[in-house]
Amino acid sequence: MDSEAKLEHGWSARTQELCIRVRTGPAGAWDYHYFGALSIFSGAGDLQDVRFEWDADSGRLVTNPDEVLVNWMAISAAADEPPSFNWYIR
């Protein structure tokens, strides 16, 4: 696994999300694979339901990582931040 892979957490009034970026490919020609778990608090969506607990004080995932379902994936040539999606949440 990429030694620089880092789990990130984000949230809004309607969602919370975990995301990890994994670098692949030869040096100088990296591709970045993003894997995420988007949990919807409010509204309906078409993504598989995801449940996890995040400790905001320590900045750590409380839930066993093996139990968190990845419900989206993306590939990008940019390393600065995960791709943004126009999530349609009713």
C-alpha positions as CSV (number, residue, x, y, z in Angstrom):
1,M,0.0,0.0,0.0
2,D,1.1,3.6,-0.6
3,S,3.1,4.8,2.4
4,E,1.6,8.3,1.9
5,A,-2.0,7.0,2.0
6,K,-4.0,9.0,4.5
7,L,-7.6,8.6,5.7
8,E,-9.5,11.9,5.6
9,H,-12.9,12.7,7.1
10,G,-15.4,15.4,6.0
11,W,-18.9,16.3,7.0
12,S,-21.8,18.6,6.2
13,A,-25.3,19.1,7.5
14,R,-26.5,16.2,5.3
15,T,-23.5,13.8,5.0
16,Q,-20.3,12.6,6.5
17,E,-17.6,11.0,4.4
18,L,-14.3,9.0,4.7
19,C,-11.9,9.1,1.8
20,I,-8.5,7.6,1.2
21,R,-6.1,8.4,-1.6
22,V,-3.8,5.7,-2.9
23,R,-1.0,6.5,-5.4
24,T,-0.3,4.0,-8.1
25,G,2.0,3.8,-11.2
26,P,5.7,4.5,-11.8
27,A,7.4,7.5,-10.2
28,G,6.7,10.7,-12.0
29,A,3.6,9.3,-13.7
30,W,1.3,8.7,-10.7
31,D,-2.4,8.1,-10.8
32,Y,-4.4,8.7,-7.7
33,H,-7.2,6.3,-6.8
34,Y,-9.7,7.6,-4.3
35,F,-11.9,5.3,-2.3
36,G,-14.7,6.7,-0.2
37,A,-17.6,5.9,2.1
38,L,-20.4,8.5,2.0
39,S,-22.9,8.3,4.7
40,I,-26.2,10.3,4.2
41,F,-27.9,11.8,7.3
42,S,-30.7,13.6,5.6
43,G,-32.6,12.9,2.4
44,A,-32.5,9.9,0.1
45,G,-29.8,8.8,-2.2
46,D,-28.8,6.0,-4.6
47,L,-25.6,5.0,-2.8
48,Q,-25.3,1.8,-0.7
49,D,-25.9,2.7,3.0
50,V,-22.7,3.2,5.0
51,R,-22.3,3.4,8.7
52,F,-19.2,4.4,10.7
53,E,-18.2,6.3,13.8
54,W,-15.6,9.1,13.7
55,D,-14.1,10.6,16.8
56,A,-13.7,14.3,16.0
57,D,-11.6,15.1,19.1
58,S,-8.9,12.6,18.2
59,G,-9.4,12.7,14.5
60,R,-9.7,8.9,14.3
61,L,-12.0,6.3,12.9
62,V,-13.7,4.4,15.8
63,T,-15.3,1.8,13.7
64,N,-13.1,-1.2,12.6
65,P,-11.9,-0.2,9.1
66,D,-12.8,-3.8,7.9
67,E,-16.4,-3.0,8.6
68,V,-16.7,0.2,6.6
69,L,-18.3,-0.2,3.2
70,V,-16.6,1.7,0.3
71,N,-19.5,3.1,-1.8
72,W,-17.6,5.2,-4.3
73,M,-14.3,5.2,-6.2
74,A,-12.6,7.7,-8.5
75,I,-9.3,8.0,-10.4
76,S,-7.5,11.3,-10.9
77,A,-4.2,12.6,-12.1
78,A,-4.3,15.4,-9.6
79,A,-3.0,14.8,-6.0
80,D,-4.1,18.0,-4.3
81,E,-7.6,16.9,-3.1
82,P,-10.2,14.3,-3.8
83,P,-12.5,14.7,-6.7
84,S,-15.7,16.6,-5.9
85,F,-19.1,15.1,-6.9
86,N,-22.4,16.7,-7.4
87,W,-24.3,14.4,-5.1
88,Y,-28.0,14.6,-5.7
89,I,-29.5,14.1,-2.3
90,R,-33.3,14.6,-2.1
